Amino acid sequence: MFRKILLRGEGFTLIELLAVMAIVAVLAGIIAVAVSGSGETSKDTQTVNDGTTIETSAAEFFGNATGASLVEKSSINGSVFYPYTAGTTGAEVTSSLWPEDFISATYATELFDSGAAVSKVTLTLRDGTTAQTVKDLLEKFTAISFSDLEDANVLTSEPDSFAAVSEITGLENGTKSFRNFLWLFEKDTAAGSTGTVDSRNVVIYKLVSITKVSDGNFVELSYLRIF
């Protein structure tokens, strides 16, 4: 009886096994792409959520600030902002009432042409229009100072995305790292009981592409506003 059952059993042919393996490989590839994409989306979602947290922390910082605003203007020291010259000196202004730093200090590698190999920066808004330039940033934006927020005990730690970088190799002047996200304050004014009051809106730009220029010395960076 046992012998008869064994003889009746049918196994898979080689062609059937290969077909199954091919199907499994295709499904695994689809799942891998889906998981990779969802991971990137998850990071963006977390960064956007962190943006809301920083807005709350900045508002608390401002609410706790006392005294008059200590205004500081930047000194570019004769260097060149691509594609603007030192004629923009003094365009950057920060206030002690807000947790902010100069963009030229925080994002020198990404926006400040001082041997960083960046020949062009494109800043695209969420609607697909390119309405902001590096000069716009210098005049109308500041860099968020997470250290100020932490020192003021209104934030426990900086967002993980602030330290995230992308590297590009093969440049004649070596490997360069560029921040994946630009964390900025957009200067604004709001109506108050005694007139207009300075305010700040959190803005986040995500690095979406690094293009190597043909001569191998420079790259072009493209950022998209996500918050």
Secondary structure, 3 states (H helix, E strand, C coil): CHHHHHHHCCCCCHHHHHHHHHHHHHHHHHHHHHHHHHHHHHHHHHHHHHHHHHHHHHHHHHHHCCCCCCEEECCCCCCEECCECHHHCCCCEEECCCCEECHHHHCHHHHCECCCCEEEEEEECCCCCCCECHHHHHHHEEEECHHHHHHCCCCCCCCHHHHCEEEECCCCCCCEEEECEEEEEEEEEEEECCEEEEEEEEEEEEEEEEEECCCCCCEEEEEEECC
